[in-house]
Amino acid sequence: DANESKLDLDIDWPGVFKHAQSVSKTNPFWNELSGSNPFVHDIAASNRNENNKRLSILKEKPYLFSKISSNRDSLDSSGDELDIDCLLRKTSTRRSGRSKSVSDFLDIVDNQRFNPHKTAPQKITASDMTWLQNDREAYKMAWLSHRQLTRSCLDLEAMSHSPGWAQTQATDIHVVCKLNHEGGSVQLPDSDINVHVPVGHVLPGEFQEVGLKAILNPPLSCNNELSSTVSPLIELTLSNLNTSEAIFLEVKVAAKVKSDPLSQVMSDIVCFFSLNKEGPFKKLENCYIYQDTIQVKLTDLSHVMYAVIAIQASKIQPPATNVWDYVHRTVSVGIYGPKYIHPSFTAVFTVFGHNYIPGKLTICDIKKGGKSMPPVVFQLWGKHTFLLEKPQDLNISLISCDPDFQVKMEDQSKNIKKEELKTGEMVRQQFLFSMLGCREMHFFVFLVQIKILKSSQVTQFHVTTPDPAPKLSGIINRPKRLQNRKEIKSAPWLLIPTIKYPKFQDKTLSVNTYGVALKTVLRQNKIDYLLEYFKGDTIALLGEDKVKAIGQTKTKEWYVGVLRGKIGLVHCKNIKVIPKEQAMDTADSELTTRNLVEQIALPFKKLTYIYSVVLSTVSESVYDWRALAEVLGYSHMSLDDFNEAHIDKESERVAHVVKKMKQDCHANKKKRLFLYELIVALLKIDCQGLVARLTQDTIILTSAVKLGKSWRELAEKLARLTKQQIEAYEVPHHGKNGAVALEMMWKPAYDFLYTWAAHYGDGYRDVLQDLQSALDKMKNPVTKQWRELTGALILVNCMEVLRASAFSKMEEE
């Protein structure tokens, strides 16, 4: 390895590129070589076209790969939003120099931007390369011996549109541990697969090397009507067979036998064992099962052994049709993609027949332009687990939540047949994403939706992409003639007329119902959103709908009222409702529409949100950027303020306005809050449906964060979930210790709440009210201290009176 590493540094790679043209003339194999080797395509293409502007990384920065990278410093996130990117993204592991992918080298470049003084170039000595000119075999051997370095000589223009095809190192996850006579345990990384070696397994002074490897596709012979695998095929290797004790294999599986007597009698979790990967497999008897975990005693040891866990039925007795009918079976899905996103990239939806979801996956069937690409190593972006009682046809949809990206039309929805699920093998579907227009790259969020055909069951979850590849200065420069052409082509779109929004009128609220206080209510400890009043006060009621929420200690029914310039809740039993004509003195209960908007939006000062989701939702739902800009205080903004990246569509202009406001809020964080100002603006242009959607989304996310591990109690009260169903939500978020870390507990909570709320359709008011009632009934209600959900209920109950007062007369032109 040391010699090869030295050889890597000894080759004068800048010299190789410098003399590439002369080499191509004297080497008769050059064209054929470049045709079969995509990694030197840019060299061959440059000979055919002298004006080709594409450059390789090594031509631009010849010392790039000889630098030593260090850990990247963390960056602060914005203060008024949850840093979802940091929560979801894992720190990339550093590999040895021989196994670095191009994405790792890009990490080095990225690292240089934040740590410019921590790296220093090493000296590279020149080497005589003339011996490669006329010998095809010499070229072949040179390429093979330096393939990792050569793979980095990419056509960056092609790479910017590819799914990351330079990342081609092996991805079989395996681990090898060396144990002495004291024994120990070996765990496959990021899995629930363990091998336990007892004390005295080998003699004192001797060692045992234990290897574990997961083969994702289980043997087909173990998947039939009477048997279904629920774990990957496990390869176990031992270096020392001079042993005196057996070893134990422990696996947590993706199924549990149902509790009814028939299932308990007819089926069981078993372990199939073989000394050959292809079988034949035999059933082992030394098994101990506890719920969804099986421990197998291995006595007939060999240097290489194979085991797989399965559900086996003695026979199928009607009404059962296959072995799935006897078990609660969970299905795991993973979303894989490149380490860095590009303007066009592929995301791969993968279904596993077990609960082991690897962090990396090799994809061999990526195609570009009708041609097959080399194998690609994709990173795990997100995962999810759901209960599937029997093999059924599934419909998969990926929906971008960002207006800057879209899924290719023919890729937006794909089906997976139940016959594919029965095989137990991985099932993959590819979805092509592309960026709209030519603008700055950024990470974004997309929705994954899984529908069970012939059923109303829907499972969905969100996935956040990684960051775009770091910019390599000087390598990709767009010709100015293309910019000019883009401007000319886009100009006619500026003439498209926009939708007219109503004019917001700041005037006194029109109230038809009042309440007279029957008692005095003053609280020693003030409670947000609850009014205080004296006996005889006249309170303006903003509608006759009642809100159910917790007060000091108990859940009560409340009216939304106004008194002395403040909006809040008043207990229904403490007032007498009267019509407007009977109200005597209403001076203390008057309020303007501007004050109403500013007060009902107050909860958004403390709610958590995902910026990319808010941006995409607003840009898709607002159809006049001028109207939004005016209420946000940017009435001076004109089309001249937009650059070429924001003029193609109205949604892009709206997004530009929102981004502008976001930047201004972050520049003055102490006085301005992005989400609060945005909601106030949307209410002032009467986008109540959009406000309702944003309210529900942010309440669900914030509730998940506030609940933490208490979400399990809420799930039992709200949807009567079983412990197994609750665990199915948590499995995708398990850490290395096999449990969900406390700081990550918001993720399964969010997955549950999002799925639960989806069943309400457009009934956002019912979602908020039912969530409030369920939270209030918990043993230690978070709503006693966290009152923003109550504030959100006030908001949605004030929308009608706001519209009636602020937009009663449409402005005519």
Number of C-alpha atoms within 10 A of each C-alpha: 7 7 7 12 12 11 14 19 18 15 16 18 21 16 15 16 15 12 12 17 15 12 18 18 14 11 16 14 16 18 16 10 17 17 13 10 13 17 20 20 18 22 21 19 17 16 16 11 9 8 9 12 14 18 19 21 18 18 17 14 13 16 18 17 23 16 16 13 20 14 13 15 9 8 8 8 12 10 11 18 16 18 16 14 17 13 11 16 14 11 9 11 8 13 10 7 15 15 15 18 22 22 20 19 17 20 21 22 21 18 19 17 12 13 16 11 8 12 15 12 12 13 10 16 10 13 14 11 14 11 9 16 19 17 13 15 11 13 17 12 12 13 17 12 13 15 14 21 21 17 19 23 22 22 19 18 15 13 16 18 17 21 29 25 21 24 24 21 15 13 14 14 17 16 15 16 14 14 18 18 18 14 18 15 15 20 20 19 17 16 19 19 22 18 22 18 23 17 14 15 24 22 15 10 7 13 18 22 13 21 21 23 21 24 17 22 18 28 21 14 14 22 20 15 15 17 23 25 32 29 30 28 21 24 20 23 19 18 14 16 12 13 15 13 14 15 20 19 21 20 24 23 26 28 26 20 21 16 12 10 8 12 18 14 13 16 23 21 25 25 25 19 21 18 19 13 18 12 15 13 19 12 16 15 12 13 17 13 15 9 11 14 17 18 20 21 17 19 12 9 17 15 13 15 19 23 29 24 27 25 27 24 24 12 15 16 14 8 7 13 14 20 25 24 21 28 23 18 25 25 20 23 25 24 23 26 28 28 26 21 26 23 21 18 21 23 23 23 21 18 25 25 28 27 24 23 24 18 17 19 22 17 18 13 13 18 13 11 6 7 9 11 18 16 17 23 25 26 21 21 22 23 21 26 23 21 17 16 14 19 17 18 17 19 16 19 20 25 17 21 22 22 20 21 23 19 22 13 10 9 15 17 17 15 15 18 14 13 11 15 20 21 20 25 20 16 18 16 16 18 22 18 24 18 20 15 17 13 13 10 16 17 16 24 21 20 15 19 16 21 17 18 15 9 10 8 11 16 20 19 18 20 19 18 25 21 16 18 20 16 12 14 8 9 17 14 9 9 9 9 8 9 13 11 10 16 15 9 11 13 12 10 12 12 7 8 9 12 10 12 18 18 18 21 16 16 13 15 21 17 18 16 19 26 24 19 22 15 14 13 14 11 12 5 7 11 14 15 20 21 22 17 18 13 13 14 20 27 29 31 25 25 18 15 12 17 22 18 23 21 19 12 9 10 14 16 16 22 24 27 26 24 21 18 13 18 25 22 24 28 20 17 14 16 20 14 20 16 11 14 9 10 17 9 10 15 12 15 21 17 21 17 22 19 16 23 22 15 18 24 22 19 22 24 15 16 21 22 23 17 19 18 18 19 19 23 19 23 23 17 13 20 19 18 21 22 23 22 22 14 19 18 11 15 12 9 14 10 11 7 10 14 12 17 17 20 20 19 16 22 23 22 23 27 24 22 21 23 15 13 22 19 12 14 18 16 11 10 14 9 8 17 21 21 27 17 20 22 23 22 22 21 24 27 20 19 17 18 15 17 22 19 16 20 25 20 21 19 24 26 22 20 26 24 20 18 19 19 19 18 24 21 17 24 20 15 14 17 12 12 15 12 11 15 17 20 16 21 21 23 21 23 21 18 13 14 11 13 14 19 15 9 11 18 22 25 21 27 27 23 20 24 24 20 14 15 20 15 13 12 9 13 13 20 18 14 20 21 18 15 19 23 17 19 25 22 16 14 10 10 18 16 21 17 9 14 19 21 25 23 23 23 23 25 24 17 21 21 21 13 18 24 16 13 19 26 19 13 12 12 11 6 3
